[in-house]
Amino acid sequence: MALKAQPLLKFSDNCATLAPEGAELVRALPGQICPIIFVGDGRSGKSYLASCLVGAEDAFTSSDSAESVTEGIDVVAVPVSQLSEASGPEHLLVFDCEGGNNALAAIRTLVNVFGLLLGSQVAFVANGMATEQALQTLGMSLAARSLVRLEGAELPKQELVFVVNKNTLRYEGSALEKILEQKFDDPGRQELRDTVRECFPERSFFTVPLMGMPAFEDSLKSLRAHLVDRRKPLQMGGMPVSGRQLAGVMELIVAEVQATQEISLPSMNRYVIFEGFLLPLTNDLVDFAQGQLPEVVDYDPCLAERNPIERILRRFDESSAHVGNVTLKAEARQLLATKLWDLWHWVEAKSEALGNEVCDTVQEAQEVELSRSKSVVGGYGLLKEVVVTKQLFREEGRTVLHRKRGGDPERLPWKTLGTTVTRTKESAFDLLPSLPILK
């Protein structure tokens, strides 16, 4: 099937919308995504160069009209395996942006924001010459940084590929570096150069002559090979970005610009790192933990030794070791620990309930003195005048419970049995079989 660009970012009444065709194309991409964004002068041939990159000259619409052909951003995705010997589910995602200095085209800051945030390679195309005006057009793209609220986060590292298209002059490969190294008393021009160096620590320079010139095909091949060989998977906070996540980030960018005229890079990182990786990892480990919890069928006094929480938390640490955002990682780990302890407390409660079951009962009895009185032994024997103490006792009983968990037994309250007994306090008299009789 022939490659054909899909609309991605479009404008209506100065209101930006994410085109569903392009968003679905991005969302469905498997594997690593290497975004290359073409920005630069209007009518400089960006669309044609982008089409040559993906190997289909009509992938992006191009024309020699003075009117702007590309409005907003169009996008094409191509498997890297079609462009090189690489294998695996890896795609080049090529963005073709409308020109930045075309008097007949609207200047839309959001286009530049997309390039600033989403392109691991930025191909800036100048028309005919590497002029100060071209550098200012690049600076205008970089000015969109003011819309990005960093809050301690860092923008992704990008390579700048500066291309002079339709070139008729002789440039050395170090031409861009010489332009950036120039010193000026004008603070604006000097700041522009400093900004380009700061934003793009990696920089390359290419020229492509007019179509039909002897070096035209070789120049295109050289540029194409450089962009393919130097491709970089898009990452945010050290995490690779999937197609689904990238589509979500695009929606987030458009929504935040529409609502507040600024973009929070931490919120983008949170979308990709926390919601896209750490949260699913946490949920997977919670599901895994449910199969690791001990099955409690009876009270287990050694249950704590079978607690899998520390082992699962170590598994989380190993799986997220490559994540550089310490704050988001700590938040996800705490969330995981909370969910795991909730599961474990349920296991403990079940074991405790079984431990509270009674495994043995014992009956205990006691006598409670109600009254005592003096009386003589009586009778006709030698001891008949001996005075003894008679005691009246109430008989009581209680149940003692022994539970499976062990520990001190549980003794229920004493209850009267409804009977009494009389005893002689001088217990020796209780042992006499009968009173002695003198014969």
KEDO-374138 format. One record per atom (N, C-alpha, C): residue in one letter; x, y, z. Coordinates in steps of 0.02 Angstrom, whole numbers, plus 50000, padded with zeros to 5 digits. Each point is the difference from the previous one (the first is absolute). Layout:
BEGIN
AXYZ;...
end
This chain:
BEGIN
M500424994150000;M499585005950000;M500445006250000;A499845004949957;A500395006149995;A499945004150064;L500575002950020;L499995004350060;L499665006549983;K499565002150044;K499665006549990;K499925003450067;A500185006350001;A499995003850063;A499285000650026;Q499954999950066;Q499365001150033;Q500035006750037;P499445003650001;P499995006350038;P500084998550075;L500385004250035;L500114998950071;L499765006050041;L500305005849988;L499815006150037;L499715004949950;K499385001950010;K499675004549953;K499685005750039;F499835005349964;F499745006150030;F499355002149966;S499545002150040;S499375002849975;S499825006050043;D499965005849968;D499875006350037;D500515000950057;N500634998649983;N500565000750047;N499944995450060;C499604994849993;C499924995150054;C500324993549977;A500484997450039;A500364994049981;A499604993850017;T500024995149955;T499684993650013;T500484994549978;L499964994450035;L500394994249982;L499574995749954;A500224999449937;A499614996349951;A499964992650020;P499414997049998;P499944993050021;P500394995249957;E500085001649934;E500364995449957;E500734999350022;G500325005750011;G500704999850022;G500084997250070;A499545001850045;A500044997550068;A499944992450002;E499544997249960;E499914992749999;E500614996649969;L500305003249949;L500614997349970;L500554999450053;V500095005350039;V500524999950052;V499824995050054;R499384999950021;R499794995650056;R500114992649984;A499944998249937;A500044992949981;A500714997749988;L500505004450004;L500694998149984;L500284995350054;P500284994349980;P500324995550049;P500745001750007;G500304997750053;G500725000550008;G500245007150012;Q500655000949988;Q500315006550011;Q499815004949945;I499955006450020;I499805005249953;I500565005249998;C500245001449940;C500545004949990;C499715005949961;P499815005450034;P499695005649966;P500525004749969;I499895001849938;I500405005049965;I499535005449977;I500145006150019;I499545005549984;I500345004849953;F499665001649944;F500265004649951;F499685006950012;V500425004850016;V499785006950009;V500455004549959;G499845006449996;G500445004649965;G499635005049957;D500365002649951;D499735005249956;D499394997349962;G499525004549989;G499444998349957;G500244999449928;R499724995249964;R500154998849929;R500744998149989;S500304996850050;S500704998049995;S500094992849977;G499454996449990;G500054993149978;G500004994950056;K499745001950058;K499984995350057;K499604993849983;S499425000949969;S499564994349986;S500344995249952;Y500365002749951;Y500344995749952;Y500554996050033;L500415003450042;L500544996550035;L499724994750047;A499445001650034;A499694995150045;A499744994049961;S499735001249940;S499784994449958;S500584995749978;C500565003249981;C500594996149980;C500264995850058;L499955002650061;L500244996350058;L499634993450008;V499335000149991;V499614993950010;V499974995749937;G500335002249946;G500044995949940;G499405000449955;A499615005350006;A499415000849957;A499945007549984;E500155002049939;E500055007149983;E499355003850006;D499444996450001;D499355003450007;D499684998450068;A500404997850048;A499714998650065;A499715006350031;F500375005549996;F499755006550021;F499875004249939;T499475003850001;T499835004349943;T500505005749994;S500285000749941;S500475005549988;S499815003549934;S500195006449995;S499815004049942;S500485005849994;D500035002949940;D500415006049990;D499595006450006;S499394999350026;S499575005850009;S500275004450056;A499855006649996;A500205004550054;A499574999050062;E499414997049991;E499564998850056;E500294994350043;S499885000550065;S500234994750045;S499624993649986;V500374994549988;V499694993649985;V499814996350065;T500464999950047;T499874996750064;T499735004950050;E499434998550028;E499715004150053;E499994995750063;G500295002850053;G500054996150061;G500544994849994;I499834993750013;I500494994549997;I499664994049968;D500354997049951;D499814993649972;D500524994850023;V499814993749999;V500444994850028;V499984993749958;V500574996749996;V500074993549967;V500414995550046;A499804993750005;A500384995150039;A500244994649952;V500644998250007;V500294994949956;V500444995450042;P499944993349992;P500444995550036;P500735001249982;V500425000250050;V500725001149988;V500284994449956;S499714994050006;S500254994449960;S499945001249925;Q499565004649980;Q499935001749929;Q500545004849977;L500345003250047;L500505005149983;L500714997850015;S500084994750041;S500674997750017;S499964992650014;E500564997150024;E500024992950015;E499764998550070;A499755005050034;A499764999050068;A499394995450000;S499904996450054;S499424995650007;S499635001750063;G499424997250007;G499605001450059;G499485005349988;P499525000650046;P499455004949992;P500225007050017;E500375003249955;E500255006850011;E499775004349941;H499765006050015;H499725004349948;H500315007050002;L500125002649940;L500125007149993;L499335003549996;L499915005150041;L499395004049998;L500215006949976;V499815001749939;V500245006049968;V499445005350001;F500165005750032;F499535005750004;F500215005249949;D499545002249959;D500125005449953;D499605006150023;C500365005350019;C499685005950029;C499975005749950;E499495004150008;E499955005949957;E500585004850012;G500165003949949;G500585004550004;G499925005550051;G500585002350024;G499985005050053;G500085007149978;N500215001149937;N500115007049979;N499655001549934;N499484996249984;N499635001249939;N499495005550014;A500055005549963;A499545005650012;A499284998249985;L499904994849960;L499324998149982;L499724994650047;A500394997950050;A499774994850046;A499955002750071;A499554997150038;A499935002050070;A500584997250040;I500215003750050;I500524997650045;I499654997150061;R500064993550009;R499644996650052;R500524997350050;T499995002950059;T500514998250050;T499954992650019;L499404997250001;L499924993150021;L500394995249955;V500075001749936;V500394995949955;V500724999550025;N500285005750021;N500685000150025;N500064996150066;V499475000350041;V500014996450064;V500044992549987;F499634997649951;F500024992949983;F500714998049981;G500335004249959;G500684998449980;G500485000150059;L499905004750045;L500445000750057;L499954994150048;L499394997350007;L499894994950050;L500024992949973;L499834999149937;L499894993249975;L500514997549950;G500435004249974;G500484997849949;G500664998250032;S500224993749993;S500674998350023;S500535002549951;Q499795001149937;Q500415003449951;Q499605005749970;V500305005949996;V499675005849971;V500375001749936;A499674998949944;A500295001849935;A499765007049982;F500445004950006;F499825006949983;F500225001349928;V499535001949958;V500145000949928;V500005007549984;A500585002449977;A500065007049977;A499955000149924;N499735005349973;N499875000549928;N500585003649966;G500434996149967;G500515003049956;G500645002050034;M499965002750061;M500605002650033;M499934999250076;A500574999450033;A500015000150073;A500075007250022;T499445003450004;T499995007250013;T499845001450073;E500105006450017;E499815002250067;E499254999450010;Q499635001149945;Q499274999350004;Q499804992850014;A500364995249970;A499854993050013;A500144998350073;L500545002750026;L500164998850071;L499475003050045;Q499745005849980;Q499475003150040;Q499354995949997;T499884996949942;T499414995649995;T500074994150046;L500614997250004;L500134994750048;L499915002550071;G500245006050014;G499925002950066;G499275001150018;M499595001549950;M499285000950013;M499694993350022;S500244994649971;S499764993450021;S500204998750073;L500625001950016;L500244998750067;L499675004550052;A499745005749976;A499665004650047;A499404996850032;A499754994749968;A499424996550029;A500174996850067;R500654999750017;R500194997450066;R499675003750057;S499845006449988;S499705004050053;S499314997450019;L499714995949957;L499344997150016;L500074993750043;V500614997550006;V500094993750035;V500225001350071;R499594997950047;R500155000850071;R500394993950023;L500645001050016;L500454994450014;L499934997350071;E500015004650050;E499954998050070;E500524994750018;G500625001249980;G500534995450018;G500124994449950;A499534998949954;A500094994849950;A500445002649943;E500224995549958;E500425001849944;E499664998149934;L500085004449950;L499754998349934;L500424994449971;P499704995949956;P500384994449970;P500585002649958;K500564996349999;K500575001849959;K499834998949927;Q500185004849959;Q499844999649929;Q500625001649958;E500004997249940;E500525001749951;E499725004949950;L500365005349985;L499815004649948;L500354998149936;V499614998749948;V500274998749933;V499815006149957;F500495004449990;F499885006249962;F500124998549927;V499475000949959;V500044998249929;V499895006349958;V500475001649957;V499895005349950;V499764996649937;N499375000649985;N499704996949941;N500025005049942;K500014997249939;K500035004049938;K500635004550002;N500534997150025;N500625003750010;N500375001249935;T500275006049993;T500415001849941;T500695002550021;L500135000050064;L500635002650025;L500454994350024;R500625001750014;R500474995050024;R500085000850075;Y499804994950037;Y500055000050073;Y500464994450023;E500375001450052;E500384994750033;E499554996650052;G500214994250020;G499604996450049;G499955003450067;S500475004550014;S500005003650064;S499655006849995;A499625001049947;A499695006649989;A499545001950058;L499614995350025;L499545001650054;L500385001950063;E500544996450015;E500385001650060;E500325007049994;K500225001849941;K500295006649991;K499485005550010;I499394998649977;I499455004850009;I499865000950075;L499984994450036;L499845000350071;L500565002950042;E500614999649976;E500585002550038;E500125007449990;Q499655003049952;Q500095007249989;Q499805004050062;K500375005350014;K499865004350057;K499715006649976;F499495002650035;F499675006249981;F499905004450061;D500035006449988;D499835004750053;D499255000250012;D499624998349948;D499274999850005;D499814994250047;P499735001550059;P499844994650047;P499494995049974;G499545002449957;G499504995649972;G500304994649956;R500465002149956;R500324995249955;R500454995150039;Q500335002650050;Q500434995750040;Q499594995050041;E499455002350028;E499574995650038;E499714994549957;L499845001749938;L499734995149953;L500494994249990;R500635001649990;R500504994849990;R500114995950063;D500005003450057;D500084996350063;D499434995250011;T499405002249982;T499404995850010;T500034993849956;V500215000849937;V500044994349955;V500514994950026;R500575002450023;R500514995450027;R499754996450062;E499645003850042;E499744997050062;E499474994749987;C499565001449953;C499444995449986;C500224993949961;F500515000849958;F500224994549958;F500744998650010;P500174996150051;P500714998450010;P500294995949942;E499564996449964;E500214996349940;E499745003749939;R500465001549954;R499815004049941;R500354997149938;S499645000049944;S500274997849936;S499795004949946;F500385000249946;F499875004849946;F500024996449933;F499485001149959;F499964996949934;F499775005249949;T500204998949939;T499745004049944;T499724995349947;V499465002149969;V499694996349945;V499935004949942;P500334998749943;P499965004849944;P499324999749966;L499925004249950;L499385000149961;L499894993349966;M499384998149993;M499844993749968;M500295000049929;G500314994449982;G500304999449934;G500745001449999;M500255003250052;M500725001350004;M500374993550012;P500654999749980;P500374993750004;P500024996850069;A500055004150052;A500084997250067;A499334999150036;F499455001149964;F499345000050033;F499864993250033;E500044994649962;E499824993450026;E500464997950057;D500665001249992;D500474998150052;D499875004050064;S499825006349994;S499865004150059;S499384997450036;L499494998149962;L499404997350031;L500154993550036;K500404995649968;K500174993750032;K500395001150064;S500465004849999;S500405001550059;S499565002550057;L499555004649986;L499545002650050;L499554994450028;R499754996149954;R499544994650020;R500364994950044;A500604998149981;A500384995250039;A500165002750069;H500165006550004;H500165003050064;H499394999850046;L499425001949975;L499405000250041;L499804993050023;V500074995049956;V499814993250019;V500504997150049;D500655000949986;D500514997050043;D500045003250068;R499855006550004;R500055003650063;R499325000550036;R499524996249978;R499345000350030;R500044998350074;K499555002850039;K499984998750072;K499284998850021;P499884994650037;P499324998950027;P499815005750047;L499385002149995;L499765005450044;L499954997550071;Q500285003950047;Q499964998350070;Q499785006250039;M499684998750056;M499825005350047;M500174997650069;G500435003850034;G500224998050067;G500364993450000;G500344998449944;G500374993749996;G499584994149979;M499365001149986;M499554994649981;M499845000449926;P500034994349964;P499785000149930;P499255001349996;V499805003749949;V499305002049992;V499674995649947;S499464996750018;S499644995749952;S499545004349958;G499724996849948;G499545003749956;G499385002450037;R499744995850043;R499415002050039;R500165005950045;Q500584999750032;Q500205005450044;Q500135006449962;L500324999449941;L500155006049961;L499365003449977;A499514996149979;A499365003049980;A499685003650060;G500054997050059;G499745003250059;G500375006450018;V500665000049991;V500395006150013;V499805005649952;M499894998249937;M499785005149952;M499335003150020;E499544995750022;E499365002650023;E500095004650061;L500464998150044;L500155003950059;L500295006849981;I500465000149952;I500315006349978;I499475004849973;V499584997449955;V499495004349969;V499525002650053;A499794995650046;A499525002150052;A500305005350046;E500634999150020;E500315004750047;E500115006849967;V500215000049937;V500095006449966;V499345003649991;Q499484996349984;Q499345003149992;Q499755002950066;A500154996550055;A499725002150064;A500415005350035;T500674999249999;T500425004450041;T500555003549962;Q500064998649936;Q500535002949959;Q500704998050025;E500044994550036;E500654997450019;E499944992450008;I500584996850000;I500034992750004;I500434998150060;S499774995450039;S500374997650058;S500394993749979;L500665000749996;L500404994149984;L499944994650054;P499985001850065;P499894994750050;P499364996249990;S499465003449978;S499384996449989;S500064995249941;M500405001949949;M500134995549944;M500404994050023;N500525001350041;N500404994650026;N499574995350043;R499555003050039;R499564995950041;R499554995549957;Y499755002849945;Y499584996249955;Y500374994049972;V500635001249979;V500384994749968;V500294995250052;I500325002850053;I500374995850046;I499534996750051;F499595004150033;F499594997350054;F499404996249973;E499605003449959;E499394996849976;E500144994949946;G500545001149962;G500144995549944;G500434994050019;F500405000550054;F500444994450017;F499944997950073;L500115004850046;L500024998250071;L499334997550026;L499465003349980;L499344997750024;L499824993149973;P500084998749934;P499884993149976;P500454994950034;L500655001950012;L500454995450036;L499734998650070;T499765005250034;T499724999150067;T499394995349998;N499565001149952;N499404995749995;N500194992849984;D500504999049956;D500224993249984;D500284996550062;L500385003750039;L500304997050060;L499474998550054;V499485004150003;V499454998650046;V499654993549979;D499884999349935;D499704993849975;D500464994050014;F500645001049990;F500484994750015;F499994998250074;A499965005150042;A500014998950073;A499404995850023;Q499445000949967;Q499414996250021;Q500114992549992;G500424998149951;G500164992949993;G500564997750046;Q500355004750031;Q500554998350045;Q499784999950074;L499425002650015;L499775000150069;L499864993050024;P500194998350062;P499874993350026;P499264998750007;E499804993849985;E499304998150009;E499914997950073;V499585003650035;V499904998950071;V499394995550010;V500124993950024;V499444995450015;V499964998650075;D500525002050037;D500004999250072;D500485005350029;Y499965001050063;Y500435004950032;Y500744998049991;D500405005049979;D500714998849988;D500415004750044;P500314997450053;P500395004450044;P500635002949965;C500214996949945;C500595002449963;C499815003649936;L499405002849999;L499755003149938;L500465005749976;A500295003950045;A500415005849980;A500594997849957;E500254993950010;E500564997649961;E499814998749928;R499374999849984;R499764998649932;R499775006449965;N500155005850030;N499805006449971;N500425001549938;P499695000849940;P500395001049938;P500135007349983;I499815004750043;I500005007149980;I500715002449984;E500484998650042;E500685002449987;E500274997149935;R499864993849986;R500234996949938;R499695003549939;I499365001750005;I499665003349943;I500255007249992;L500135003450055;L500275006849996;L500704999949968;R500404994950014;R500654999449967;R499914998949925;R499494996349983;R499854998949929;R499825006549966;F499625004250036;F499845006749973;F500645004149990;D500444999950049;D500625003849995;D500424997749940;E500024993549988;E500394997449944;E499685002049934;S499344999749996;S499655001649938;S500015007449983;S500075004250051;S499995007349989;S500685003250010;A500534995950002;A500675002850013;A500215005049947;H499754999249938;H500205004549946;H499635006650000;V499495000650042;V499605006250003;V500395005350039;G500135005649969;G500405005250032;G499625004650045;N499345000349994;N499605004650040;N499884996950069;V500415002250048;V499974997050066;V499335001450035;T499735005949990;T499385002050034;T499424995649978;L499914999149934;L499454995949975;L500104992750019;K500634997850000;K500134993050019;K499824998850073;A500185004850043;A499844999350071;A499245000050011;E499655004149962;E499275000350007;E499694993349980;A500244997249945;A499734993649977;A500164994450049;R500615000250028;R500204994850048;R499565000450063;Q499865006050023;Q499585000850059;Q499294997549986;L499755001549940;L499344997649981;L499994992449999;L500524997049972;L500044992749998;L500024997150071;A500425003050043;A500064997550069;A499335000450036;T499635005449989;T499355000850033;T499514994549977;K499994998749936;K499554994849974;K500204993150025;L500654998850003;L500234993550023;L499844998950074;W500095005250041;W499844999350071;W499254999350011;D499605003149957;D499274998950005;D499834992649989;L500324996949950;L499894992949987;L500254995850058;W500585001850027;W500294996050054;W499595000550064;H499745005850014;H499595000850060;H499384995649996;W499744999049941;W499434995549992;W500204992950017;V500604997949978;V500254993350016;V500104999450075;E500295005150031;E500114999950073;E499334999550037;A499515003749976;A499355000050034;A499684993149996;K500094996749942;K499714993349993;K500354995150047;S500675000550004;S500374995650045;S499815001550073;E499935006450016;E499825001950068;E499304997350018;A499555000349952;A499324997450013;A500034992550014;L500424996449960;L500074992850013;L500354998850066;G500475004450017;G500354999350064;G499555001150059;N499465003749991;N499535001250054;N499524994250011;E500034995049956;E499574994250010;E500224996250062;V499514997350038;V500144996350062;V500204992849983;C500574998050026;C500234993149987;C499894995450061;D499885002950061;D499894995850059;D499645004250053;T499604996750040;T499665003450056;T500114996050064;V500065003450055;V500094996950066;V499515003350049;Q499694995850042;Q499545002650050;Q500365000750067;E499915005750032;E500295001250066;E499445001250050;A500134998250064;A499505000950053;A500325003450060;Q499585003450039;Q500245003150063;Q499415000550048;E500185000950064;E499495001050052;E500095006950030;V499455003550006;V500005006750029;V499644999850067;E500365001950053;E499724999850067;E499435005150007;L499434997550026;L499435004450011;L499945002050074;S500154995350044;S499935001650072;S500394994850040;R500125001650064;R500324995250045;R499695000950070;S500004994650040;S499715000150067;S500374995150045;K499935001050067;K500324995750049;K499504994750024;S500254994250010;S499574994650027;S500444994750032;V499694996050043;V500384994750033;V499934993749960;V500484995650012;V499984993749963;V499384996150020;G499855000050067;G499404996750023;G500084992450006;G499474997050015;G500024992750007;G500154998050073;Y500274993750009;Y500124997450066;Y500734998450012;G500415002049954;G500714998350005;G500385005150041;L500664998550003;L500445004550037;L500045006949970;L499855000649933;L500085006449964;L499345003749994;K499514997950038;K499345002949988;K499975007450017;E500445002450044;E499985007150018;E500485004349958;V500364996849953;V500485003849959;V499615004549952;V500235006349997;V499685004949956;V500355000149932;V499644999449948;V500275000449931;V499635005549962;T500305001749941;T499705005249957;T499684996749939;K499375001449991;K499654997549942;K499965005549946;Q500194998349936;Q500005004849944;Q499494997849947;L499635005149975;L499524998749945;L500305002849935;F500074995849950;F500305002049935;F499484999549944;R500085004949953;R499624999649936;R500474997149947;E499764995249962;E500414996949948;E499925003849934;E500575001649968;E500015003649936;E500434996349950;G499895001449936;G500404997049946;G500125005049943;R500524998749961;R500145004249941;R500364995749947;T499975002649938;T500324996649943;T500655003649982;V500534996249987;V500645002749978;V500114998049927;L500115005149956;L500074998849928;L500735000249980;H500224995049962;H500674999949971;H499925000849924;R500315005449973;R499925001549928;R500614997549961;K499904999449933;K500524997249958;K500635004349999;R499925006550008;R500585004449996;R500464999350061;G499774996350053;G500404999250060;G499955006050045;G500495000750043;G499995005550048;G499594998250062;D499885004950042;D499624998950062;D499294997949982;P499734995050036;P499314998049986;P499525005550020;E499414999749971;E499485004950015;E499514996950050;R499925003350057;R499564997350053;R499355004050001;L499454996549993;L499355003250001;L499825001750073;P499525004350012;P499815001950068;P499734994050040;W500115000350067;W499724994850045;W499245000650001;K499684994250001;K499274999750005;K499804995150055;T499485001950039;T499774995550053;T499684993849970;L500124994350036;L499704993749978;L499334998750033;G499805004450047;G499354999250033;G500024995150059;T500594998050022;T500064995350056;T500465002950053;T499914997650062;T500435002150056;T500274993750034;V500525001250041;V500304994650037;V500245002750068;T499934996050053;T500225002150067;T500624996050018;R500515003650025;R500624996650017;R500225002450069;T500374995850034;T500295001750065;T500685003149986;K500125005950028;K500635003349988;K500584995950027;E499894996850061;E500514995750027;E499954993449964;S500374999549948;S499914994549952;S500164993150030;A500364999950058;A500154993550029;A499374996350020;F499505003850018;F499374996850020;F499654996949940;D500165002649941;D499684997149941;D500264993049986;L500604998450027;L500324993649984;L499784994450048;L499685001950056;L499804994950047;L499424996049971;P500084993450001;P499444995949973;P499385000650043;S500115001050064;S499445001050047;S500275002950064;L499575002750041;L500225002950062;L500214994550048;P500545000850035;P500234994850048;P499494999150058;I499944993950023;I499534998350054;I500394996250054;L499895002350063;L500334996950057;L499594993850021;K500334994150005;K499674993850020;K500364997450062;
end
